[in-house]
Amino acid sequence: MAHDLGTNNNRMTRLIANVDQFTLAELYKISDLLDVDYKTIFALAHTQHFGSDKRGRKVKP
């Protein structure tokens, strides 16, 4: 996937750990590569970044 996004493996590893560093263009590209609706990818990134429970509420650290 790193190659398809035009980045290297080190940056890809960093992005997975820190989803807030993905660009919108990268998220769109991932949705295209995986043939998944971009809204799903954005929702996953949002949940990963903010952390939420099953009801969508933010989880306190």
N, C-alpha and C positions, 0 to 999 in steps of 0.2 A: 504494500500500500504506500509506503514511503516513496518508492520510485514513481508510482502513479501520481502522487501529489507533488512530485518534483522536489522532494526534500531528502535528507539523509536519515539513517536509522537512529542516530543520537537525538535529533530533533523530534522524530516521531515518538520515541520513548518519552521525551519530555512532554510532548503534547498530550499523550495518553494520561500522564500523571497530573497535568495541569490543563484541563480542557478549555479553560478561559483563554489560553494562548492560541487556539485555533482561529484562523480567519474565517469569515463567512464563506469566502470562495472555497476554502478547503472543506468546509462542512458540506457545501453544495456538491463538490467533487466526490466526496465520500458517499453521499446519497446516490449519486449517479453510478459510481463504481459498484455499489452494493445493490443497486436497483431497488432502493428503499425511498419512500417519500421523504423529502427534505425536512418536513415538519417532525417526522419521527426522529431523525438524526438530531435536530435542534432540541427537541424535548429531552432526548437522552443526555446531550451535552449540558443542558440547563439543570437537569436533575443531578448529574454528576458534580457540577460546579457548586450548586447551592445546597444539595442534599435535601431530600424531602422524604417524608414518610408516605405510606400508601394513600393517604388522603390529600397529598400535595402540599402539606405544611412543612415549613423549613425545620430541619432537625437542629437542635442546639448542640454545639460541640461539647 
